[in-house]
């Protein structure tokens, strides 16, 4: 498994333990005590490393190429998924997945950003950066959910909306603005899960939810640390400093009341145990949907409006 810079001591110790186990197996020598000692050392090292991550290190985990993406969560959590395509105006944006599925016995609409695993797929998925037609497709499917009283589950994982000339010509900012307006009026429960990167308007375009939950090592921010560093210091290398001052980690967001819940990840990040992460995500979705179903439509819309109006308010 590919490791990040701060994980190198952990990976080296894991390799050493595996080599020792292989040696013991080949030579038929009993080194159980030594293996156990190294394994205990490894657990202490992991705990010390992963419980004291900086904001920048969490961003690196959020961007890990082996981290589960939207389609991974759909396959692990849901059944009977039927993908819906196109915005009925321009094209089908493959950076945004939309469809119908079942979560246990609960029928739902699911939307989410999708990145690629390799260069070819990333080009196809546009690195998870949606175009205007992607946001219009998402809104079309959410209106379908509203019509048939289906809850909506949104998986957010994008560096931001695509900033290219073509996207701007086709109304990128308008498409996102219309989603913010229209999602505020959808009269069915919406739960959003930030599974990796929650970048700017690209994330918010499908993020006007009754409950916003963030995975432990994911982030949610008005701008990327690199973009912030380039603006403030004219130096992209100061991204780690920008990450600290942006207050974009799940822990900061919960403290500020921007999100409702932090979903725990396995030690070392979601990619270390995708199924365990998916189980935690499923528990959070079902629990929040159960609570939201207790509200009538008027109460749901009032609570959603109040939630977003209160963000940034000074008492």
Residue, then its C-alpha position, 0 to 999 in steps of 0.5 A: x500500500x502506498x504511504x504518505x511521507x508521515x507514514x514512512x516510519x509505520x510502513x518501514x516497521x510493518x515491512x520489518x515485521x513481515x520480513x521477520x515473520x517470513x524468516x521465522x516461517x522459512x527457518x522454523x525458528x521461534x521468534x514470537x516474543x520479538x515479533x510481539x514486541x515489534x507489533x506492540x511498538x507498531x501499535x503505539x507508533x500508529x496511535x501516536x501518529x494518527x491521533x496527532x495529525x496536523x490539518x495538512x496531514x488530514x488533507x493528505x489522507x482525504x486525497x489518498x488515491x486508495x480512499x473509497x469513492x462514491x461508487x465504492x460506497x454505493x457498492x458496499x452500502x446499497x443494492x439495486x442501484x440504477x444510475x440516471x444520466x444527463x441534465x436534459x439540456x447539454x450532456x451527461x457529466x461523469x464527475x457526478x453520479x446520480x441514481x436510485x438505490x436501496x439502503x437496507x429496505x429504504x428506497x433513496x436517491x443517491x448523488x455524489x462526486x466520483x474521481x478516477x483510480x488512474x489517469x484514464x479514469x480521472x480524465x473521464x471523471x474530470x478528477x471529480x470536478x463537476x461541470x454545470x451539466x453535472x449540477x443540473x443533472x443532480x438537481x433534476x434527480x433531486x426533484x424526482x426524489x421530492x416528487x416521490x418522497x424519497x430521501x436523498x443521500x449525497x456523497x461529497x468528494x471534490x477539489x471544487x467545481x470545474x473552472x474551465x472556460x467551457x464550464x463558465x460559458x455554460x453557466x457554472x456559477x448559475x448552476x451551483x447557485x440554482x442548486x443552493x436555492x432549489x435544494x433549500x426547498x426540497x421537501x424530503x430529508x437530505x443527508x450529505x456525507x463528506x467522504x474526502x475533499x469538500x472543496x468550495x462551491x463544488x461541494x456546496x452545490x450538492x451539500x445543502x442538506x438537513x444533516x452534514x456529516x464528515x468522515x474523520x479525515x475528510x475536509x470541508x472548505x471555502x477554498x483549497x489550502x493551495x489556493x489560499x496560500x497562492x492568494x495570501x502569500x503568493x506561494x503555494x508551498x505555504x499550503x500547510x500553514x493555510x490548512x491550519x488557519x482555514x479551520x477545515x478539519x472535521x473537528x474544527x467544523x463540528x466545533x463551529x457548528x457547520x456540521x452535525x457529526x464526525x464519522x470515525x475512520x479506521x486507524x490510518x484512514x478510510x483506505x485501510x479498511x473500506x468496509x469498516x468505514x462504509x459500515x460507519x457511514x451506513x450507521x450515520x445515514x440510517x440514524x439521521x434519516x430516522x430522526x429526520x423522518x420524525x419531522x413533517x415537511x414544513x418542519x423539515x424545511x424550517x429546520x434546514x433554513x434555520x441551520x444554514x442561516x445560522x452559520x457564521x452568525x455572531x451571537 
